[in-house]
Amino acid sequence: MTQAHSALHSRRAMRWALATALTVGAWSGVFAPSDALAFGPPSMMRQHTRNLTRAISFQAREAIKPKLYIKSGALKQVRHLDLSADGRNLVMTLSDDSLRIWDLSQGREVVRYAVDGAPPQAARVSQDGRDVLLRNADGEASLLRLWPEQANMAAVTAAPQAHALAQRWRVTAMGFGRGGAALILADQSGGVSVWSRDGLKRVTQDAGEGAAAVALAVAPDGQRFAVARDDGSVEIWSLDGGLNIQSVAQWTLSEAPKFLALDETQAVALTESGHMALMRPGGEAKWRYQVIPSAPAAMSALGGEALAVLDSERVLYRVSLDGGAQKIDKTPIERATGVAMSPNGGRILLAGGKGHVAALDALTGERLVSIHSTKTGWAALDGQGRFDGVEAALQDVSWDADGTVLELDRFSKGYFEPGLAAKWLWTGTARKSTLITQPEKAPEAGIYLPPVVKLEVDAEDEIAAGAPIELRIVAQIQGGEPGEAQTPRLFHNGKRVADSLLQAEGEEVHEGLRTWRWRAAIAAAPGRNALRAVVAGWQDLLGQSDERIIDASSGGAPANFYIAGVGINEYQGPELALNFSVADAQAFTEAYLKHTKGGGQVQSVRTLFLDQQADRSHITEQLAKFRLTTKPTDTVMVFLSGHGKVVGGEWYFLPYEATSLRNDYEITKVGVSASTLGAHLVAIPAQQVVLIIDACQSGAVVDHFNHAAQQRRMLRGLSQDTGVHVLAATRADQLAPEFGDLGHGLFTYTLLFGLKQDKKGGQHADRWPRDGRIMVSELKNFTGYYVPRLAKALERKYRNEGRARGVDLATSAPVTPTGASYGKDFPLF
């Protein structure tokens, strides 16, 4: 009896019992015991069931404090990290011998690179973010060029190239000078050489040969660097425009430095014993004794008037230049491996195991946000549970609620925050982006589990195409306030089934537990029929059923392809005029039509609405027409190019009738909302549906960063709710008419390039894997990766040519596309 009582008070036992009861219970009554499972007299079994359900009710309604964990694809460790001088670019070397580069102004991972040969031990990222210096365990140095010199897609889509730097001796320290134009290498012989990035030529001969160099630091302006040697000597050198070096100052310390930092006025050295020396040209070294209690293991560059230091016990300190050291307790990373500090000193970045970096408030030690690099992608998570990331990683980074694994994606409605890492970490502009999502509390403070959802299908393993599949959905609440039953979302081959096909069978309360049931009958599609149900619970936390598979006979009419293109340059309101929307809609629909034309009875149907034709009625009527003309095996593509805006928590595409972006009331009346789009797309019988949106908005009207974030949040929710694949980007045409060189918006230009034939006879977007077809996921990944790269290359080109107008598109979120694909992946062509 004692063991049974103990088991009833185990949360895992309660959830196991709950799931088992749902599985074996009769549909006519909650937890009615199966005759086959009755081990004693019926009265005893009923009493046992009542006790069990009361215990489950008590336990399930208790808030659970989950712990974050990587479900799969975890990386073991971040070996080293470095932050560029402006705080924008972060580079990490990981234990899988790869690099991850984050652009903190965009809040996302922008490059991942698998290193050939000896694993990288250290990396330095240039001030302009274009290149990374690598050093491996053998002391060999190389330059990895992340961004191409040419501003065209052929160059942008080429793989990053690593170039070995010839060196006679083992490289021990390295850095970038003059914004990245100079490569500075210090070696075991004591030599220091400067290389020109252009041409990778050595500009200086080895200087200062003697004792081995142990540390090198470059000032934030890139015009001076300091070298420390194992004999205690420290030197400061200046770089002229030709990358020649000149000695500025020299000191010989009584103890050899282990780490070195430099700003425009002074050098700071930290020794093995934890002492700190401050050196200003023309003066003696000033010592600050025993600033940390044990040997340093890692040190950041100067952030304002402070350093971040890890000691040999992996304890973190914030050390001010007056010698004061603040121990930061309760750091979120055990056995940290690296540390960096933002240029203004406000943030400390701490690296550790499982491929993640935590950003802390430098004064309080509070965890602000952590960034995670997994084998499948990236994710960011802040102290309130808000998150951002790519879909694959959001399935890997999860909350473990005492044995129940809840992927981050299940928390989307209450916690998804696009651009999260940028909002916490990017201090390079005056932009004050506010957090869109305001959760009631962090998941770590306690959550109630989502409903347990079961899907029962009344069908044979194989049925005839078109035959009805009878099914039932049951949802059992696990915790929180019961509230009203939310209509389940039923997905058939990844696409949501219209709610009108669901019939509620009522609600039951038994022994304090509440259960809802629904019934549905849907027509079987030819071939594989995958069925899944989702029901939202507390805080819209999603509970979902296992997937059920029913095979149906194939045959019937061949699949057809449909595309509706909308492009608006000339709006009814002249202030909304655009340059590329018509060309974008025409070019993309033509390209799609070209690739989908097949033989036999396959049809490819295009409908195009441009300028005045692209009014609200034509757009919605075409969507309604798809409902009557398509069948489950067809593919539907909807392409919208024009203005878009978020108003009152809803995203709207602006049809021709719109006159202003400032009149929110008008936008809600004439705009086509995401909800309207979703309702039409769900009603379409076709199960393969893609919505592509290339929308822009005047920078004079809104904060582009938050507008893009709001749009991304709304359209991602649209995909998650409907199973429709959404590819979208906010354009910045009005900010930079120079991009007219492309003849298209940046996003559409990249889409078109992805569909073009490459030198090997395939298509550029056919990469993951290269198999002669383009999947929806491949097109999404292609645009998501290459649009920002092309934007950066073009911005640099225009600045070099003197054509830029003070707008840095490469640092703005609008050049980062949104990709949301919650439906079943399928080939577009």
Sequence and secondary structure as in RCSB ss.txt:
>XXXX:A:sequence
MTQAHSALHSRRAMRWALATALTVGAWSGVFAPSDALAFGPPSMMRQHTRNLTRAISFQAREAIKPKLYIKSGAL
KQVRHLDLSADGRNLVMTLSDDSLRIWDLSQGREVVRYAVDGAPPQAARVSQDGRDVLLRNADGEASLLRLWPEQ
ANMAAVTAAPQAHALAQRWRVTAMGFGRGGAALILADQSGGVSVWSRDGLKRVTQDAGEGAAAVALAVAPDGQRF
AVARDDGSVEIWSLDGGLNIQSVAQWTLSEAPKFLALDETQAVALTESGHMALMRPGGEAKWRYQVIPSAPAAMS
ALGGEALAVLDSERVLYRVSLDGGAQKIDKTPIERATGVAMSPNGGRILLAGGKGHVAALDALTGERLVSIHSTK
TGWAALDGQGRFDGVEAALQDVSWDADGTVLELDRFSKGYFEPGLAAKWLWTGTARKSTLITQPEKAPEAGIYLP
PVVKLEVDAEDEIAAGAPIELRIVAQIQGGEPGEAQTPRLFHNGKRVADSLLQAEGEEVHEGLRTWRWRAAIAAA
PGRNALRAVVAGWQDLLGQSDERIIDASSGGAPANFYIAGVGINEYQGPELALNFSVADAQAFTEAYLKHTKGGG
QVQSVRTLFLDQQADRSHITEQLAKFRLTTKPTDTVMVFLSGHGKVVGGEWYFLPYEATSLRNDYEITKVGVSAS
TLGAHLVAIPAQQVVLIIDACQSGAVVDHFNHAAQQRRMLRGLSQDTGVHVLAATRADQLAPEFGDLGHGLFTYT
LLFGLKQDKKGGQHADRWPRDGRIMVSELKNFTGYYVPRLAKALERKYRNEGRARGVDLATSAPVTPTGASYGKD
FPLF
>XXXX:A:secstr
 HHHHHHHT HHHHHHHHHHHHHHS TTSTT   GGG  S HHHHHHHHHHHHHHHHHHHTS B  EEEE SS  
 BEEEEEE TTS EEEEEETTSEEEEEETTTTEEEEEEE  SS EEEEEE TTSSEEEEEETT  EEEEE S SS
 SHHHHTS  EEEE   SS EEEEEEEGGGTEEEEEETTS EEEEETTTTEE S  BS SS EEEEEE TTSSEE
EEEETTSEEEEEEE TT  EEEEEEEE SS EEEEEE SS EEEEETTS EEEE TTS  EEETTSSSS EEEE 
  BTTEEEEEETT  EEEEETTS EEEE S S TT  EEEE TTS EEEEE BTTEEEEEETTT  EEEEEEE S
S EEEEETTS EEE HHHHHHEEEEETTEEEEGGGGHHHHB TTHHHHHH  SSS     S   SS GGG B   
 EEEEEEES SEE TT EEEEEEEEE  SS        EEEETTEE  GGGEEEEEEEEETTEEEEEEEEEEE  
SEEEEEEEEEE GGG EEE   EEEEE   SS   EEEEEEE SS SSGGG  SSHHHHHHHHHHHHHHHH  ST
T  EEEEEEEGGG SHHHHHHHHHHHHHH  TT EEEEEEEEEEEEETTEEEEE TT   SS HHHHHHHSEEHH
HHHHHHHHSS SEEEEEEEEE  TTTS HHHHHHHHHHHHHHHHHHH  EEEEEEE TTT GGGGGGSS HHHHH
HHHHHSB TTSSBTT  TT SSS BHHHHHHHHHHHHHHHHHHHHHHHHHTT   S  GGGSGGGS EEE  S  
 B  
